[in-house]
Amino acid sequence: MVMTSRERVLTAFAHEEPDRVPLWFGASREMWEGMQKKLSLDDEGLKQMLEDDFRAVHASDIGPDLKDGVNRLGIKRAGVGCGQPLNHPLANATLKEVHAYAWPDPKWFDASGIKAQAEKHKGKYAIMGGFWSPFWHEAIDLFGMENLCLKMYDEPEIVDAVFEHLSSFYFEVNKKTFDTAGKYIDIFFMGNDLGSQNGPLLSPEQFRRFLLPHFKKLIDLGHAYKLKVQLHCCGGIEPLIPDLISVGLDALHAVQTTCVGMNLVELKNNYGKKIVFNGGIDSHHILMESTPEVVRERTKEILKIMMPGGGYVAGASHDTVLEATPIENVLAMCETIREFGTYNK
């Protein structure tokens, strides 16, 4: 039986085998626009051509106008892409100053347009919504990375206060979104990059102490609205996966296989029945640097490892395939997923 994209995704998320493995494709703005131009397709046309099983909906930012490149947290960024922070507003803040800081207001975001966005897809696709909720990234920007790590030992109460303000904001703004439009959303998708090429950016002990309670708060919120919860997380995070499973995370995206500890066979064997893996097809060395023939062979290898028993969504190992990636390689990946990702019922 041929499933709709929504049925396919939700079956995979239930750790059952759908008609074929769901397909995920995310790209940088430059990559996406380049593909649209080369293939003469609009946004939805390109998604349909690739047979992407997901669609995203977004709340609107209706807050005060931003000036001079400063974001809602008072951080100025510059550089390529998202850039780098040029200031760290809470680097030397006292606990009193942290509590008095001008934290963003959930009232600045409006979810009333999500219904119309979702209804365009008529229940056919798996709908992702909610706020990215990058409280770890933003704490790094507010303190500075090295300073944050030192404060975890020297002034843990200040670190706790910042994480509490950040995660409470995301809790409230997501709750507001789900109150308004939760019935139109299937997956709460958030992101925090916790890993480097060589392993986690903080120890499992630090992760449990400072971050895990805030992840649990947001995951529990998604589940309260009967949503699946998926976390985007780059890097070698294998030591943190058991803790994320323990607080109920449903899916992990995008599975960077070139990082330490991220061997797909081991991940599938150790965790494949407990959490959905989304991604795993190397977007750096394979998609960006190889040929369509190599992409096809590697994609087939990954499908063979990850498909059995469901619990897998096929796609690149990063949330945004970059513009340096040959379009022919992207098409080869998607074609191979469709051709060899079918389950034999």
Residue pairs with C-beta under 8 A, 6 or more apart in sequence:
1 19
1 345
2 19
3 11
3 18
3 19
4 123
4 124
4 125
5 22
5 52
5 53
5 54
5 124
5 125
5 126
6 53
6 123
6 124
6 125
6 126
6 127
6 186
7 18
8 18
8 19
8 20
8 22
8 53
8 126
9 18
9 22
9 53
9 54
9 126
9 186
9 187
9 313
10 126
10 186
10 228
11 17
11 18
11 310
12 18
12 21
12 22
12 276
12 310
12 311
12 312
12 313
13 187
13 228
13 250
13 251
13 276
13 311
14 310
15 273
15 276
15 309
15 310
15 311
16 309
16 310
17 307
17 308
17 309
17 310
17 343
17 345
18 310
18 343
19 342
19 343
19 345
20 337
20 338
20 341
20 342
20 343
21 303
21 306
21 307
21 312
21 313
21 314
21 337
21 341
21 343
22 53
22 54
22 126
22 313
22 314
23 50
23 51
23 52
23 53
23 313
23 314
23 315
23 334
23 337
23 338
23 341
24 52
24 53
24 54
24 253
24 278
24 279
24 313
24 314
24 315
24 316
25 47
25 50
25 52
25 315
25 316
25 321
25 330
25 334
26 254
26 315
26 316
26 318
26 319
26 320
26 321
27 35
27 320
27 321
27 322
27 330
28 81
28 320
28 321
28 322
28 323
30 322
30 323
31 320
31 321
31 322
31 323
31 325
32 43
32 46
34 323
34 327
35 41
35 46
35 327
35 330
36 42
36 43
36 46
38 327
39 46
39 49
39 327
41 49
47 55
50 330
50 334
51 334
51 338
53 125
53 126
53 313
54 125
54 126
54 127
54 128
54 187
55 118
55 121
55 125
55 126
55 127
55 128
56 127
56 128
56 129
56 189
57 114
57 117
57 118
57 127
57 128
57 129
57 181
57 184
57 185
58 114
58 117
58 129
59 109
59 110
59 111
59 113
59 114
59 131
59 173
59 177
60 109
60 110
60 111
60 113
61 108
61 109
62 108
62 109
62 110
63 72
63 104
63 105
63 107
63 108
63 109
64 108
66 72
68 76
69 76
69 77
69 78
70 76
71 77
72 104
72 108
73 89
73 103
73 104
73 138
73 141
73 142
74 87
74 89
74 101
74 102
75 85
75 86
75 87
75 88
75 89
75 138
75 141
75 142
76 85
76 86
76 87
77 83
77 84
77 85
77 86
77 141
78 84
78 86
85 141
85 144
88 141
88 142
88 143
88 144
88 147
89 101
89 142
90 97
90 98
90 101
90 142
90 143
90 162
91 142
91 143
91 144
91 147
93 101
93 158
94 158
95 157
95 158
95 161
98 158
98 161
98 162
98 165
99 161
99 165
101 165
103 165
103 166
103 169
104 169
106 169
106 172
106 173
106 176
109 131
109 173
109 176
109 177
111 176
111 177
111 180
111 181
112 180
112 181
114 129
114 177
114 180
114 181
114 184
114 185
115 181
115 184
118 127
118 129
118 181
118 184
118 185
119 184
121 127
126 186
126 187
127 184
127 185
127 186
127 187
128 185
128 186
128 187
128 188
128 189
128 230
129 177
129 181
129 184
129 185
129 187
129 188
129 189
130 174
130 177
130 178
130 185
130 188
130 189
130 190
130 222
130 227
131 170
131 173
131 174
131 177
131 190
132 189
132 190
132 191
133 167
133 170
133 174
133 190
133 191
133 192
133 218
134 190
134 191
134 192
135 163
135 166
135 167
135 170
135 192
135 214
136 192
136 193
136 194
136 211
137 192
137 193
138 166
139 148
139 159
139 162
139 163
139 166
140 148
142 162
143 151
143 159
143 162
148 159
149 202
151 158
151 159
152 159
152 202
152 206
152 209
152 210
156 209
156 210
159 210
160 210
163 210
163 211
163 214
164 214
166 214
167 214
167 217
167 218
170 190
170 218
171 217
171 218
171 221
174 188
174 218
174 221
174 222
175 221
178 185
178 188
178 221
178 222
178 225
178 227
182 225
182 226
182 227
185 225
185 227
186 227
186 228
187 227
187 228
187 229
187 230
187 251
188 218
188 221
188 222
188 225
188 227
188 228
188 229
188 230
189 230
189 232
189 253
190 218
190 229
190 230
190 231
190 232
191 231
191 232
191 233
191 319
192 211
192 215
192 231
192 232
192 233
193 201
193 232
193 233
193 234
193 235
194 200
194 201
194 202
194 207
194 211
194 233
194 234
194 235
194 237
194 240
195 201
195 233
195 234
195 235
195 236
195 237
195 240
195 256
195 259
196 235
196 236
196 259
197 235
197 236
197 258
197 259
197 260
198 236
198 259
198 260
199 235
199 236
199 237
199 239
199 259
199 260
199 261
200 207
200 235
200 236
200 237
200 239
200 240
201 235
202 210
202 211
204 239
204 240
204 243
207 240
207 243
208 243
212 243
212 244
212 247
215 231
215 244
215 247
215 249
216 247
216 248
218 229
219 229
219 247
219 248
219 249
220 247
220 248
222 228
222 229
223 229
223 248
228 250
228 251
229 248
229 249
229 250
229 251
230 249
230 250
230 251
230 252
230 253
230 276
230 278
231 244
231 249
231 251
231 252
231 253
232 253
232 254
232 319
233 252
233 253
234 254
234 256
234 318
235 256
235 259
236 256
236 259
236 260
236 261
236 262
237 259
237 261
237 262
238 260
238 261
238 262
238 266
238 267
239 261
241 252
241 267
241 271
241 275
242 271
244 252
244 275
245 271
245 274
245 275
249 275
250 275
250 276
251 275
251 276
251 277
251 278
251 313
252 275
252 276
252 277
252 278
253 278
253 279
253 313
253 319
254 278
254 279
254 280
254 283
254 315
254 316
254 317
254 318
254 319
255 262
255 264
255 267
255 277
255 278
255 279
255 280
255 317
256 262
256 279
256 317
256 318
257 263
257 264
257 280
257 282
257 317
258 282
258 284
258 285
258 317
264 277
264 280
264 302
264 305
264 306
265 305
267 277
268 277
268 305
268 306
268 308
268 312
271 277
272 306
272 309
272 311
272 312
273 309
273 311
275 311
276 311
276 312
276 313
277 306
277 311
277 312
277 313
278 312
278 313
278 315
279 313
279 314
279 315
279 316
279 317
279 318
280 302
280 306
280 314
280 315
280 317
281 287
281 295
281 298
281 299
281 302
281 314
281 315
281 316
281 317
281 333
282 298
282 316
282 317
283 316
283 317
283 318
283 321
283 322
283 325
284 317
284 318
286 294
286 295
286 298
286 329
287 295
287 316
287 321
287 325
287 329
287 330
287 333
288 322
288 324
288 325
288 326
288 329
290 298
290 329
291 329
292 326
292 328
292 329
292 331
292 332
293 332
295 329
295 332
295 333
295 336
296 332
296 333
296 335
296 336
299 314
299 332
299 333
299 336
299 337
299 340
300 336
300 340
302 314
303 314
303 336
303 337
303 340
303 341
306 312
306 314
307 341
307 343
314 337
314 341
316 333
321 330
